[in-house]
Amino acid sequence: MPKRVPELSPSAVANAKPQAKPYRLTDGGGLFLLVQPSGAKWWRWKYRRPDTGKENTLSLGTYPEVSLRIARERRGSARAQVAAGIDPGEKRQEAKAAKVEAATAAGDTFEAVAREWLARQDCAEVTLRKSRWTLETCLFPEIGNLPLTEVTPRLLLDALRKIEATGKLETAKRARIKAGQVFRWAILEGRAELDPTASLRGALKSPKTKHHSTITDPARIGELLRAIDGFTGQPVTLAALKLAPLVFVRPGELRQAEWSEFDLADAMWRIPGARMKMKAAHIVPLSTQAVTILRDLQPLTGEARYVFPGLRTINRPMSENTVNAALRRLGYGTDEMTGHGFRSMAASRLNEMGWNADAIERQLAHAENNKVREAYTHAAQYLDERTRMMQAWADYLDALRAGGSVVPFKRKAS
C-alpha cells in the first residue's frame, strides 16, 4: 500500500522560508508548492496527459494570491478535466493563444499599447530613443504579445528578474518605471484598470547610486580649464567645452541650444520648458565671458538653427557623446570628468563659497514636483542674485585658469 503523503497546512505554506536552491512542499494528489530562492512561492500540479500518459506540470498560481484552499480547488477542477479526457495544460495554451490573437487583432497587446504611448510622448529625441530601447529590448520579448490586461505582477516581475539576473539592476529599475508609465496611460485611456507595477515596489534589488564624475578641487579645475583652452579639435566642440562650465546646464540642454533662445544684448538664455528635464522654462544669465564665446561662434553657426550643430549636418545638434569624447581626448577618463560633471562642479563650489542655496538650486533647474511648472515667475526666481552669481562664477573660473591663488568669494548681501 503506497505511503500517504501528509497534507500541507496554511501555516506551513505561510512559514515556508526560501533556501539556497528551489525546493518543494508536497500536499498530495500531485499538488506541491515550489519555493524559490527569491522567496516566490508557486503552486504546481503534476499529472499525466490523458492522450499520451506523459507526465506534465500545470501552474495553479502564486501564493499568497492563491491560498492553499484555492490551490486545492484548482487541482480538483484540473483533475476532473483529465478524467474527462481533456488535457488542462493544452486547453490553457489554446485559451491563451486565442486571447493573444484577439488582443493582437484589437491592438490591445502590451506592445501595441506601449507603442501608442511612445507615439504620444513629447520629449527630447534621446529620451524617446532610450524609452524605445528599454521597451523593445527588455519588455516586448517577454510580455509584448500578451493582452495588456493579462500582464500580472507575477509575469512582469519574472521579466524584470531576468534582467536583474544579468546584473543590470539599473536597467531592470528603468524597465519597471517604463511599464508603469504605459499602464498608467492605458488606465487614463480606459484600456486597463490596474497598474501591476504598483505591487512591485521593493521587489527588485536597488542599484547603487552612481554620481557623475566631476572635479571640485580649485587647482584641478584650473588645470582642466587650461586643458580646454588647448583643445585642437573642431571649433564648435571647443566652444561647447568652454561654455559648459560657465552655464552648467544639462548636457542635452547645451548641445540642443538654439540661437533663437539667446538674447546676447540682454545677456540671457531662455530655454523653453519643452527642452527641460522638469518641463519648466529656464533662464540662464550669461556672464560677459559666455557672451564673448557665443559672439565668436556666431560667424560659424549663427545662420543655422543650432548653436552647436553636428559635423555631418547643420540640421541636427551635435552628438550626445561629443563633449565627453573631447574630455577623453584631453586625457580625462570617465572616472574623472564628464559633461554632466560641470553641474556638480558648480554646485559644490558655489555652495562652499556662500551663495544662496535656493538661488543655486534654481540655476541648476532643480524643482520640487509640486511647483508650478508653467509660471515664468518660477523661472525668474532669484534672477538678480543668479545674474550676479553667474558673473562672479565666471570671474572665479578665469582666476583659476590663470593659476593664481584664489580666495573663495562670498556673495554680496542682497
SULQUI-V470133 format. One record per residue. N is the residue number from 1. PHI is phi in degrees with one decimal (none if undefined). PSI is psi in whole degrees, -180 to 180 (NA if undefined). Layout:
n=N phi=PHI psi=PSI
n=N phi=PHI psi=PSI
//
This chain:
n=1 phi=none psi=127
n=2 phi=-63.4 psi=145
n=3 phi=-71.2 psi=131
n=4 phi=-75.7 psi=131
n=5 phi=-81.9 psi=126
n=6 phi=-64.2 psi=140
n=7 phi=-77.6 psi=154
n=8 phi=-76.6 psi=159
n=9 phi=-114.9 psi=155
n=10 phi=-55.2 psi=-37
n=11 phi=-69.0 psi=-35
n=12 phi=-64.6 psi=-38
n=13 phi=-67.8 psi=-46
n=14 phi=-64.8 psi=-35
n=15 phi=-93.3 psi=3
n=16 phi=-65.1 psi=121
n=17 phi=-100.0 psi=146
n=18 phi=-67.0 psi=150
n=19 phi=-124.9 psi=-180
n=20 phi=-62.3 psi=-31
n=21 phi=-125.6 psi=156
n=22 phi=-60.2 psi=146
n=23 phi=-145.0 psi=164
n=24 phi=-112.2 psi=145
n=25 phi=-117.8 psi=114
n=26 phi=-88.5 psi=148
n=27 phi=-118.3 psi=-3
n=28 phi=93.5 psi=156
n=29 phi=67.1 psi=21
n=30 phi=89.0 psi=-9
n=31 phi=-83.8 psi=136
n=32 phi=-149.8 psi=159
n=33 phi=-105.6 psi=122
n=34 phi=-96.2 psi=115
n=35 phi=-100.3 psi=120
n=36 phi=-90.8 psi=156
n=37 phi=-57.8 psi=-26
n=38 phi=-73.9 psi=-14
n=39 phi=103.1 psi=-11
n=40 phi=-67.3 psi=144
n=41 phi=-125.9 psi=119
n=42 phi=-115.3 psi=130
n=43 phi=-82.3 psi=133
n=44 phi=-135.6 psi=149
n=45 phi=-126.6 psi=126
n=46 phi=-97.6 psi=127
n=47 phi=-146.3 psi=173
n=48 phi=-110.4 psi=134
n=49 phi=-61.9 psi=134
n=50 phi=-66.3 psi=-26
n=51 phi=-87.0 psi=-36
n=52 phi=-114.1 psi=-18
n=53 phi=78.8 psi=2
n=54 phi=-76.1 psi=146
n=55 phi=-71.8 psi=142
n=56 phi=-143.9 psi=162
n=57 phi=-125.2 psi=133
n=58 phi=-113.9 psi=132
n=59 phi=-79.0 psi=134
n=60 phi=-114.7 psi=9
n=61 phi=114.6 psi=-179
n=62 phi=-118.8 psi=149
n=63 phi=-91.5 psi=139
n=64 phi=-94.7 psi=-2
n=65 phi=-55.1 psi=-39
n=66 phi=-110.1 psi=113
n=67 phi=-76.7 psi=172
n=68 phi=-59.6 psi=-42
n=69 phi=-62.9 psi=-46
n=70 phi=-67.4 psi=-38
n=71 phi=-60.8 psi=-40
n=72 phi=-66.7 psi=-38
n=73 phi=-64.1 psi=-41
n=74 phi=-67.4 psi=-37
n=75 phi=-60.7 psi=-43
n=76 phi=-61.6 psi=-43
n=77 phi=-64.3 psi=-42
n=78 phi=-66.1 psi=-39
n=79 phi=-63.9 psi=-38
n=80 phi=-64.8 psi=-37
n=81 phi=-64.7 psi=-43
n=82 phi=-62.4 psi=-41
n=83 phi=-62.1 psi=-28
n=84 phi=-89.3 psi=6
n=85 phi=84.4 psi=15
n=86 phi=-105.8 psi=131
n=87 phi=-85.5 psi=110
n=88 phi=-63.3 psi=-33
n=89 phi=-67.1 psi=-43
n=90 phi=-66.6 psi=-40
n=91 phi=-64.4 psi=-39
n=92 phi=-64.3 psi=-42
n=93 phi=-63.1 psi=-39
n=94 phi=-64.7 psi=-42
n=95 phi=-65.7 psi=-40
n=96 phi=-64.5 psi=-43
n=97 phi=-63.1 psi=-37
n=98 phi=-66.1 psi=-40
n=99 phi=-65.1 psi=-43
n=100 phi=-61.8 psi=-43
n=101 phi=-62.8 psi=-43
n=102 phi=-66.7 psi=-41
n=103 phi=-66.9 psi=-38
n=104 phi=-64.7 psi=-43
n=105 phi=-63.9 psi=-36
n=106 phi=-88.5 psi=-4
n=107 phi=71.7 psi=31
n=108 phi=-112.2 psi=18
n=109 phi=-76.7 psi=164
n=110 phi=-58.5 psi=-43
n=111 phi=-63.6 psi=-45
n=112 phi=-61.4 psi=-46
n=113 phi=-67.5 psi=-40
n=114 phi=-62.9 psi=-38
n=115 phi=-69.0 psi=-34
n=116 phi=-62.3 psi=-44
n=117 phi=-61.3 psi=-44
n=118 phi=-59.1 psi=-43
n=119 phi=-64.7 psi=-20
n=120 phi=-99.1 psi=4
n=121 phi=-80.6 psi=130
n=122 phi=-107.4 psi=88
n=123 phi=-149.7 psi=175
n=124 phi=-62.1 psi=149
n=125 phi=-59.0 psi=-38
n=126 phi=-65.4 psi=-37
n=127 phi=-67.1 psi=-42
n=128 phi=-63.9 psi=-39
n=129 phi=-64.9 psi=-40
n=130 phi=-67.2 psi=-40
n=131 phi=-63.1 psi=-43
n=132 phi=-63.8 psi=-42
n=133 phi=-62.2 psi=-44
n=134 phi=-61.2 psi=-45
n=135 phi=-68.2 psi=-48
n=136 phi=-69.9 psi=-34
n=137 phi=-88.3 psi=-40
n=138 phi=-100.0 psi=-33
n=139 phi=-110.9 psi=-42
n=140 phi=-58.9 psi=-42
n=141 phi=-61.8 psi=-26
n=142 phi=-95.9 psi=-44
n=143 phi=-128.7 psi=4
n=144 phi=-59.0 psi=-38
n=145 phi=-88.8 psi=2
n=146 phi=-82.8 psi=145
n=147 phi=-56.3 psi=139
n=148 phi=-53.8 psi=-42
n=149 phi=-74.1 psi=-8
n=150 phi=-95.6 psi=-4
n=151 phi=-80.4 psi=103
n=152 phi=-90.4 psi=164
n=153 phi=-54.3 psi=-38
n=154 phi=-65.0 psi=-45
n=155 phi=-64.1 psi=-42
n=156 phi=-66.4 psi=-41
n=157 phi=-63.4 psi=-40
n=158 phi=-60.0 psi=-42
n=159 phi=-64.9 psi=-42
n=160 phi=-69.1 psi=-35
n=161 phi=-72.1 psi=-23
n=162 phi=-65.1 psi=-38
n=163 phi=-69.1 psi=-45
n=164 phi=-59.1 psi=-37
n=165 phi=-64.9 psi=-22
n=166 phi=-84.5 psi=-1
n=167 phi=91.0 psi=0
n=168 phi=-90.5 psi=74
n=169 phi=-68.2 psi=-40
n=170 phi=-66.3 psi=-39
n=171 phi=-64.2 psi=-42
n=172 phi=-61.7 psi=-42
n=173 phi=-62.6 psi=-45
n=174 phi=-66.3 psi=-36
n=175 phi=-64.6 psi=-40
n=176 phi=-62.7 psi=-42
n=177 phi=-63.4 psi=-45
n=178 phi=-63.7 psi=-43
n=179 phi=-59.9 psi=-42
n=180 phi=-62.9 psi=-39
n=181 phi=-64.4 psi=-40
n=182 phi=-63.8 psi=-48
n=183 phi=-66.2 psi=-39
n=184 phi=-66.2 psi=-37
n=185 phi=-65.9 psi=-42
n=186 phi=-63.0 psi=-36
n=187 phi=-62.9 psi=-44
n=188 phi=-64.2 psi=-31
n=189 phi=-85.9 psi=-1
n=190 phi=76.6 psi=20
n=191 phi=-98.4 psi=-12
n=192 phi=-151.9 psi=163
n=193 phi=-114.6 psi=-24
n=194 phi=-131.0 psi=150
n=195 phi=-106.6 psi=106
n=196 phi=-65.6 psi=-19
n=197 phi=-70.4 psi=-19
n=198 phi=-63.0 psi=-27
n=199 phi=-86.1 psi=-4
n=200 phi=-103.1 psi=7
n=201 phi=-62.9 psi=125
n=202 phi=85.3 psi=-1
n=203 phi=-81.0 psi=-21
n=204 phi=-103.5 psi=155
n=205 phi=-68.2 psi=142
n=206 phi=-83.7 psi=126
n=207 phi=-70.3 psi=151
n=208 phi=-69.7 psi=137
n=209 phi=-66.9 psi=127
n=210 phi=-106.6 psi=127
n=211 phi=-99.7 psi=143
n=212 phi=-67.0 psi=132
n=213 phi=-62.0 psi=139
n=214 phi=-153.0 psi=170
n=215 phi=-121.3 psi=126
n=216 phi=-122.3 psi=-11
n=217 phi=-71.0 psi=125
n=218 phi=-53.3 psi=-43
n=219 phi=-63.3 psi=-41
n=220 phi=-73.8 psi=-30
n=221 phi=-62.5 psi=-43
n=222 phi=-59.8 psi=-42
n=223 phi=-61.3 psi=-43
n=224 phi=-62.8 psi=-45
n=225 phi=-63.7 psi=-38
n=226 phi=-68.8 psi=-36
n=227 phi=-64.9 psi=-39
n=228 phi=-62.9 psi=-43
n=229 phi=-59.5 psi=-28
n=230 phi=-91.3 psi=7
n=231 phi=-64.5 psi=132
n=232 phi=-111.5 psi=17
n=233 phi=-84.5 psi=-154
n=234 phi=-61.9 psi=139
n=235 phi=-57.8 psi=-37
n=236 phi=-67.1 psi=-40
n=237 phi=-64.0 psi=-42
n=238 phi=-60.1 psi=-42
n=239 phi=-63.2 psi=-40
n=240 phi=-64.9 psi=-41
n=241 phi=-61.9 psi=-41
n=242 phi=-71.3 psi=-36
n=243 phi=-78.4 psi=-31
n=244 phi=-52.3 psi=-50
n=245 phi=-70.2 psi=-21
n=246 phi=-80.4 psi=-29
n=247 phi=-110.3 psi=-21
n=248 phi=36.2 psi=49
n=249 phi=-87.5 psi=174
n=250 phi=-67.1 psi=149
n=251 phi=-53.3 psi=-41
n=252 phi=-66.3 psi=-35
n=253 phi=-69.6 psi=-33
n=254 phi=-72.8 psi=-52
n=255 phi=-69.3 psi=-24
n=256 phi=-95.9 psi=11
n=257 phi=-57.7 psi=139
n=258 phi=-116.4 psi=144
n=259 phi=-59.2 psi=-31
n=260 phi=-65.0 psi=-16
n=261 phi=-85.6 psi=-10
n=262 phi=-102.8 psi=137
n=263 phi=-119.9 psi=91
n=264 phi=-69.9 psi=-29
n=265 phi=-66.2 psi=-36
n=266 phi=-94.2 psi=-4
n=267 phi=56.8 psi=51
n=268 phi=-136.5 psi=142
n=269 phi=-119.0 psi=117
n=270 phi=-108.3 psi=111
n=271 phi=-96.0 psi=123
n=272 phi=-66.5 psi=152
n=273 phi=-58.5 psi=-30
n=274 phi=-61.7 psi=-23
n=275 phi=-100.1 psi=-2
n=276 phi=-96.2 psi=149
n=277 phi=-58.8 psi=-42
n=278 phi=-88.6 psi=5
n=279 phi=59.6 psi=27
n=280 phi=-116.9 psi=136
n=281 phi=-56.2 psi=148
n=282 phi=-136.5 psi=144
n=283 phi=-118.3 psi=132
n=284 phi=-117.8 psi=105
n=285 phi=-63.8 psi=135
n=286 phi=-101.9 psi=128
n=287 phi=-70.6 psi=165
n=288 phi=-61.0 psi=-33
n=289 phi=-65.3 psi=-42
n=290 phi=-65.3 psi=-42
n=291 phi=-61.2 psi=-41
n=292 phi=-60.4 psi=-44
n=293 phi=-60.0 psi=-44
n=294 phi=-69.8 psi=-39
n=295 phi=-65.2 psi=-37
n=296 phi=-67.5 psi=-28
n=297 phi=-83.9 psi=-23
n=298 phi=-53.6 psi=-43
n=299 phi=-60.4 psi=-25
n=300 phi=-85.8 psi=-44
n=301 phi=-126.5 psi=3
n=302 phi=-61.5 psi=-24
n=303 phi=-84.5 psi=-10
n=304 phi=-91.1 psi=173
n=305 phi=-73.9 psi=-45
n=306 phi=-94.1 psi=141
n=307 phi=-66.3 psi=-39
n=308 phi=-121.4 psi=77
n=309 phi=-72.1 psi=163
n=310 phi=-72.4 psi=167
n=311 phi=-73.0 psi=-34
n=312 phi=-83.8 psi=-31
n=313 phi=-151.2 psi=142
n=314 phi=-81.1 psi=-5
n=315 phi=-85.0 psi=-2
n=316 phi=-133.0 psi=150
n=317 phi=-72.2 psi=167
n=318 phi=-60.1 psi=158
n=319 phi=-62.2 psi=151
n=320 phi=-66.4 psi=-16
n=321 phi=-96.4 psi=-3
n=322 phi=-61.1 psi=-51
n=323 phi=-65.8 psi=-44
n=324 phi=-62.9 psi=-40
n=325 phi=-64.1 psi=-37
n=326 phi=-65.8 psi=-39
n=327 phi=-63.5 psi=-39
n=328 phi=-63.7 psi=-40
n=329 phi=-62.9 psi=-30
n=330 phi=-81.0 psi=-4
n=331 phi=99.4 psi=10
n=332 phi=-99.6 psi=115
n=333 phi=-74.4 psi=171
n=334 phi=-64.1 psi=-22
n=335 phi=-89.3 psi=3
n=336 phi=-111.4 psi=-49
n=337 phi=-154.3 psi=140
n=338 phi=-133.3 psi=167
n=339 phi=-59.9 psi=-36
n=340 phi=-70.9 psi=-22
n=341 phi=-65.6 psi=-20
n=342 phi=-64.7 psi=-27
n=343 phi=-69.9 psi=-46
n=344 phi=-64.6 psi=-37
n=345 phi=-58.3 psi=-51
n=346 phi=-65.8 psi=-44
n=347 phi=-60.0 psi=-45
n=348 phi=-64.5 psi=-51
n=349 phi=-69.2 psi=-42
n=350 phi=-64.4 psi=-38
n=351 phi=-66.0 psi=-43
n=352 phi=-65.3 psi=-27
n=353 phi=-87.8 psi=1
n=354 phi=95.8 psi=9
n=355 phi=-74.1 psi=154
n=356 phi=-55.6 psi=120
n=357 phi=-59.9 psi=-37
n=358 phi=-67.0 psi=-38
n=359 phi=-65.8 psi=-40
n=360 phi=-63.4 psi=-47
n=361 phi=-61.6 psi=-40
n=362 phi=-67.2 psi=-38
n=363 phi=-68.7 psi=-28
n=364 phi=-79.3 psi=-4
n=365 phi=62.6 psi=34
n=366 phi=-87.0 psi=133
n=367 phi=-139.9 psi=144
n=368 phi=-70.2 psi=147
n=369 phi=-61.4 psi=-27
n=370 phi=-91.9 psi=8
n=371 phi=-78.5 psi=155
n=372 phi=-75.7 psi=114
n=373 phi=-76.1 psi=-35
n=374 phi=-80.6 psi=-18
n=375 phi=-69.2 psi=128
n=376 phi=-64.5 psi=-33
n=377 phi=-60.3 psi=-30
n=378 phi=-66.6 psi=-43
n=379 phi=-65.3 psi=-30
n=380 phi=-95.5 psi=7
n=381 phi=-57.6 psi=137
n=382 phi=56.2 psi=27
n=383 phi=-63.4 psi=-40
n=384 phi=-61.7 psi=-46
n=385 phi=-67.7 psi=-38
n=386 phi=-64.5 psi=-37
n=387 phi=-63.5 psi=-44
n=388 phi=-64.3 psi=-41
n=389 phi=-63.6 psi=-43
n=390 phi=-65.9 psi=-36
n=391 phi=-71.1 psi=-41
n=392 phi=-64.0 psi=-38
n=393 phi=-63.9 psi=-44
n=394 phi=-63.6 psi=-41
n=395 phi=-65.1 psi=-38
n=396 phi=-64.5 psi=-43
n=397 phi=-63.1 psi=-38
n=398 phi=-60.2 psi=-41
n=399 phi=-66.9 psi=-39
n=400 phi=-65.7 psi=-38
n=401 phi=-63.0 psi=-37
n=402 phi=-71.2 psi=-15
n=403 phi=83.5 psi=14
n=404 phi=-81.4 psi=172
n=405 phi=-84.6 psi=110
n=406 phi=-102.6 psi=124
n=407 phi=-84.3 psi=126
n=408 phi=-51.9 psi=128
n=409 phi=-84.6 psi=154
n=410 phi=-115.0 psi=148
n=411 phi=-70.6 psi=151
n=412 phi=-80.9 psi=148
n=413 phi=-62.1 psi=141
n=414 phi=-67.9 psi=NA
//
